[in-house]
Each structure stands twice: as C-alpha cells, then as structure tokens.
Amino acid sequence: MENLIMQHQGQYVEVIDHNGGVYRGIIEGIGTNPHRGMFFHDGFRRRFIPFFLISSLFLLGGRRRRRIF
C-alpha cells in the first residue's frame, strides 16, 4: 500500500473509507510507525487516513477516474 501511495504522491485522488465516507484531495505522503496511513490535503486542511480504513483509492484526472486500490 505504501508503494502505491508514494507512486501517486502529489496527484489528486478520491478515497472511500469503510464507512462509505468520500474524501478528495492531493496525496502529501505516508505516516510512519506507529501511525500507518496516508496524509492528503483537501484544499482547507491536512487529513490523515489510516490504511485499515481505506477500502478504495481512485486517481482523479481529466474526465476519468482510475482505481488504484
């Protein structure tokens, strides 16, 4: 999971968590131990989402969205 996120760092993504919440923003990086997850900026603030909450990760670009995870 870390490798996928680092490959797409700086790109606009959509994250869907296991509760159905949808978050859109730019990937800033990943958290290290003990905080395993990804950081992204949604335009107003920096958010952290733990890896175990992520059920889908989409790369948004142009008119299409591509599923990464």
NUBA-50456 format. One record per residue (C-alpha): chain; x negated, y, z negated; residue number from 0; residue in three letters. Coordinates in Angstrom, 1 decimal. Layout:
N
 gutor      x      y      z ketor vexlo
     A      X      Y      Z   NUM   ALA
...
***
This chain:
69
 gutor      x      y      z ketor vexlo
     A    0.0    0.0    0.0     0   MET
     A   -2.8    2.4   -0.8     1   GLU
     A   -4.4    1.9    2.6     2   ASN
     A   -1.2    2.7    4.4     3   LEU
     A   -0.6    5.9    2.5     4   ILE
     A   -4.2    7.1    2.9     5   MET
     A   -4.0    6.4    6.7     6   GLN
     A   -1.0    8.8    6.9     7   HIS
     A   -2.2   11.4    4.4     8   GLN
     A   -1.2   14.9    5.5     9   GLY
     A    1.8   13.7    7.6    10   GLN
     A    5.5   14.4    7.0    11   TYR
     A    7.2   11.3    5.5    12   VAL
     A   10.5   10.2    4.1    13   GLU
     A   10.5    7.9    1.0    14   VAL
     A   13.5    5.9   -0.1    15   ILE
     A   13.3    4.6   -3.6    16   ASP
     A   15.0    1.5   -5.0    17   HIS
     A   17.9    3.6   -6.4    18   ASN
     A   18.7    5.0   -2.9    19   GLY
     A   17.1    8.4   -3.5    20   GLY
     A   15.6   10.0   -0.4    21   VAL
     A   12.6   12.3   -0.7    22   TYR
     A   10.9   14.1    2.2    23   ARG
     A    7.5   15.8    2.1    24   GLY
     A    3.9   15.7    3.1    25   ILE
     A    1.6   13.0    1.6    26   ILE
     A   -1.1   14.5   -0.6    27   GLU
     A   -2.8   11.4   -1.9    28   GLY
     A   -2.5    8.5   -4.3    29   ILE
     A   -2.8    8.2   -8.1    30   GLY
     A   -5.5    6.1   -9.7    31   THR
     A   -5.3    3.9  -12.7    32   ASN
     A   -3.2    3.9  -14.8    33   PRO
     A   -0.8    5.9  -12.6    34   HIS
     A   -0.4    3.8   -9.4    35   ARG
     A    1.7    5.8   -6.9    36   GLY
     A    1.7    8.5   -4.3    37   MET
     A    1.8   12.3   -4.5    38   PHE
     A    3.5   14.3   -1.9    39   PHE
     A    4.5   18.0   -1.6    40   HIS
     A    8.2   18.6   -0.7    41   ASP
     A    7.9   22.3    0.0    42   GLY
     A    8.6   23.6   -3.5    43   PHE
     A    6.7   21.3   -5.8    44   ARG
     A    4.4   18.3   -6.0    45   ARG
     A    6.1   15.0   -6.7    46   ARG
     A    4.8   11.7   -7.9    47   PHE
     A    6.5    8.4   -7.0    48   ILE
     A    5.2    5.1   -8.4    49   PRO
     A    4.5    2.3   -5.9    50   PHE
     A    7.0    0.0   -7.6    51   PHE
     A    9.9    2.4   -7.0    52   LEU
     A    9.2    2.8   -3.2    53   ILE
     A   11.4    0.5   -1.1    54   SER
     A   10.9    2.2    2.3    55   SER
     A    8.4    4.7    3.7    56   LEU
     A    9.1    6.4    7.1    57   PHE
     A    6.8    8.6    9.1    58   LEU
     A    8.7   11.5   10.5    59   LEU
     A    7.6   13.2   13.7    60   GLY
     A    9.4   14.8   16.5    61   GLY
     A   12.8   13.2   17.2    62   ARG
     A   11.9    9.7   16.0    63   ARG
     A   11.1    8.2   12.6    64   ARG
     A    8.8    5.2   12.3    65   ARG
     A    9.0    2.8    9.4    66   ARG
     A    5.6    2.3    7.7    67   ILE
     A    6.5    0.2    4.8    68   PHE
***
